[in-house]
Amino acid sequence: MQHKPLVSIIIPHYNGETILIRCLQSLADFTTYPHEILLVDNASTDRSVGKAQAMFPQIQVVHSTENYGYAGGCNLGMTAAAGDYFVLLNNDAVVTSGWLEQLMKFAIANPEYGALQPKILSIDNDGWFDYAGAAGGKIDVFGFPFTRGRVFFTLEKDEGQYDAITDLFWASGTCTLLKRSALETTGPLDIDFFAHMEEIDLDWRLHLAGFKIGFVPESIVKHNAGSTLSQESPHKVYLNHRNNLEMLLKNYSGKRLAVVLPVRLIFQFLAMLQTVIKSDLKQTWAITRAMSAVMFRLPRIWEKRRNVQKMRVRSDAEIAANMYKGSIVWQYFVKGNKTYANLK
């Protein structure tokens, strides 16, 4: 009988009893593959963790003395985990029948993959892709991420258009399967990111280290995007802009960075100008803070960059096979191409 590797399902959590119980109940109902569940309590102030322990005594709780965000919470969970594989799962997600079996079937048969993503559908809008993940992540050469099934503010209905196993640039942190041995090469999530884009940064490092990222459509997870921070939250805008710039500075080669960064900064200025025109001063300030934070953290970022570049076994040209070669901003806002299939 074939040995089935243990999978450690790690759920970072900060408050929210209803969504957490819903998530854990779905795991109890639909997870038959050998696994353990680690609930990382990011210093919750409500009674959600106690309620979860009472209802699901099989879970392990990893307590944190403060809220380290998604990145820090997941890292704590992975440190305590016993599995050969990790699943990072948002507390506002629910799984469906066969979800883990399908991911592990592919992972075992294809050891060159360091990360996998299921199809992620919306909880609230039946039959539609979810904002955070959809049918897998892509990125343009200037560092703007998008997904197959959701480009900026345009969501697609799931009509089977992405029902083929395919390679990705990044797998959504809403639900991603990670190979422990791959992370022994790349290191874990960057705790300085706190939340947002940390999974893209990690997957970029996996590419640099020679691993692939894949999409497994037979595995389906549903998610309530934005239950932690709304899409227009100034704090979310701050994290996205700060982390995106740091990600580029860490992972691109010096030669490619010299070409990409000036253009990226123009886009940054245009984004800020748009918020000024809209008189949205909170978002203007969020982008300004993000730029300032990157400048302040440059010495630390450059130290991390040195470590990242040491693991490089693939060139930027090789990695670019899973990047969109043009500008997704130009395609969406100027050319009017709103879906992945329409990108030129």
N, C-alpha and C positions, 0 to 999 in steps of 0.2 A: 504493500500500500504506500503510495507516494506521500512523503512528509509535506505537510502544509505549514509554511512559515507563520509564526505568530505576527499578528498585526496589532499595533498599539494605536487606538483611536484617541486623539488628544483634542479636547474641547476647551479652549481658553474662554473664561467667563467672568463678566463683571455685571452683576445685577440682572434681573429679568426672569422672574419665576416662570411665567407662562411659556415663553419661548424655550427655556431650558428644558422644562418637563416635556414639552412637545418633541424636542429633539431626542431626548433620551428614550422616550416611549417608541419613537420610530426605530431607534437602534435595537431596542428590545424586541420589536415586532419583526424586523426584517434583516437582522444580521445573524447568520448561521456559521459563517467562516470563523475559524479560531481567532479570537481577539481578546484584548483587554481594553477597558475604557478608563482614561485618566481625565478627570475634570480638574482643570487648573483654576483655582479660585483666586482671581486677581484682586483680592482684598474687597470682596463684595460687602455692601452695607445693608443688604436686605436679607431675607431668610431663604433665598432661593437654593443655596447650597445645602442647607440642612434639610429642606424639603426633598431635594433630589436624593440625598443619602437615605432618607427614610423610605422613599418609594423604590429606589434602585440600589439596594445594599451591595450589589456586585461591583459598583464603580469604585475606583480609587480617587481620592481627592488629594490634590497637591496644593498646599496652601502657600500663598505669597503674602509678604508683609505689606506690599503696596501694589498698585496697578501698573504693571509693566507693559500693558498693551498687548496687542495680538502677537507681536514678535517675541517679546519677553515671556509671555505666557506659554506660547508654543515651545520655546526653548526649554523652559522649566519642565514641561511635560515630556519632551524628548529625552531630557537628562534622566528622568525617573522611569522611563519606559523600558520594557524588556523585549519588545518586538524587533524582528528583522526589518520590518516596514513600519512606517508611521502614516497615519491618516490625520491630517490637520482638518478639523471640521468646525465650522462656525456654529455658535450656539443657537442661531436663528435659522438653521437648515434642518431639513428632514430627509431621511433616506427612503429608498423604495426597495421592493423585493429584488434580491440578486445583485444589489449594487456593489458589494464588496467582492463577491465571487467573480464578477466580470472584470473588475480592476486587477485582481490577483491572478486570474487566468492569463491575462495579457502580460503582467509584470514578470511572472515566472517564465513564460515562453520567450520573453524579450529582455534579457538582463542588461542590455545596453541603455535602457530607459531609466533615468534617475527620478523622474516625476511623471505622474499621470493625472488626468482630470476626467471626471464623468461629464455627461451632459447635465447642465444646470438650468432648470426651468423655474418659472415664477410660482410661488405659492398662491399669490393673490390673483394672478391672471392666467387661468388654466389654458395650457397649450401654447403659451408664449415663453420665450427665453427670459431668463433672469438678467438683470442689469450687471450683476457681479459674476461674470464667468461665461455664461451662455454656452457656446460650443467651442470654447478654448481661445486662449489669448494670442494675439499678434502684437507687433509694435512697428512703428515706422523708424526710419534711420535717424530721426531727430529725437527719438525717445518717447513719442506719444503712444501710449498703449490703447488698444481697442480689442474687441472680440468678434469672432464669427457669430453673428446673431445680434450684436449690439455695437453700433458705431456712434460714439458720443451720445446723443439723446434719442437715437432711433433704434427701437427694439423690433425684432422680427418674430413672427409666429413660427413655431416649430412645425414644419411641414415635411420633415425628412431630408431637407436640403443639405444637412451636415451629418448625415447618418453613415459616415465612413470613418474608419480609424485613420488618423492622420497625425503628422508631426505638428507641433506648436512651437511658439517662442516661449510662452509661459502658461502655466496651469494655475487656475484661480485658487486663492487661499480659502475660498468658501468651502471647498472640499478638494484636497489634493493628496495623492498617495506618493510618499517619498521613500526612497530606498536608503536604509541606514548606512550601508557601505559607501554610497555616493556622497552622503553628507560628511563622512569621515575625511573625504578629500576636500570638500568645499567649505566646511564649517556650516553652522546653523544659520538661522535668520539673523539679520543685522538688528540688534536690539535698539540701536540708535534711531531706527526708523519709527519705532513705537507701533504704528499702524499705517497701512496703505502703501502699496508697491513693494513691500518687503518680499513677497513671493516672486515678483518679477526679478528683483535683484538676485535672489537665491537661484532662480532658474537660469539667469544669465551666467552666473558662476558655474552652474552645472554644464551649460554649453561650453564654456571655456575649458572645463575639465574633461570634456570629451563625451559627455552623456547626452541623451536625447530626451525630449519632452513630448508626451503623446496624449491624444484624445481618444477615449473609449466610449462611444455613444451608447453601447448596450447598458452601461451603468448610468442610472439616473438619480439625481439628487434635486430636491426643490429648496428654494431659498427665498427669504423675505429681505430683499436688498434695502439697505438704508435704515434698518431698525436700530443700528447703533448711532450712526451719524447721517443726517439727511444729505442729499447730493449738494445742496446749496450752503451747507454749514461752513462758516468761515474757517473753523478749525480743520475741517476736512480739506478745504482749499489750500490752507497752509501746509498740511502734511503732504498732500499730493505734489505741490510745487517744490517743496523742499526735498522730498525724497526722490523725486524724479531727477532733479539736477544732480543730487549726490550719486544716484545710480549710474548716470552717464559718466561722471568723473571717475568712478571706481572701475568701470568695466570696459570701456573703450580703450583701444590702444592709443598711444600718444599721437600717432599720425592721423588716425581717424578723428580723434577728439579735436584736433586743430582745425579740421574742416567743419565738423558738425556743431561744435559749441557756439561759434559766433552766430550761426543761423538760429540755433535754439534760443539764444538770448534775445534775438529779435522777436521771436514768437512770444517769449516771456514778456517783453515790453508791450507787444500788441495786446496780450491778454490783460495786462494791467490797464492799458489805455481804454479797453472796452469797459472795464469796471468803472473807470472815471466817467466815461460818457453816460453810463447807466446810473451814475450817482450812487453806486453801491460802495460806499466808503469802507465798509467792513471787509469786503473782499479785496479792495485795493490794499488795505492795510495787511491783510493776510498774505498777499503775494509779496509785498514789501518785506514783511517779517521773514518770509521763506528765503528770499534772496539774501537778506542780512544773516540769517542763520547759517546758510551755506558758506558765506564768506568767513564768518566767525569760526566755523568748524573745519576750515580748509586744512590745517595741519593734521588733524585727526583723519580727515577723509584721505589725504595723501598717504598716510601711513597704511590705511586699509587698502588703498589702491596698490601699493607695492606688494602687499601680501596676495591680493587677488591676481595680479599679473604674473606672479611666480607660478601659479597653478595652470597657466594657459598652455593648452596643447592644440587649440584650434585658432586659426586666424579670424580676424573680423570678416574677411571675405567668405569663409566657410560658414560662419554663424549667420551671415546675412541671408542665407538661403531661406530662413524662416522669418525674415523681416520684410516689411513692405518698403520697396526701394524709394518711393516718393514721399510726399507729405500728406498724411491723413487729414491734417487741418485744411490744406488747400483743396483736397478732393471733396471734403464734406461741406465746408463753408463757402467755397468759391465755385467749384464745379457742380455742386449739388448732388454728388454721389453719396447716398445715405446708407447703403448696405455693403457688406463685404463683397458680394458677388458683382457689384457695380464698380468696384475700384479698378482704375486703369493703370 
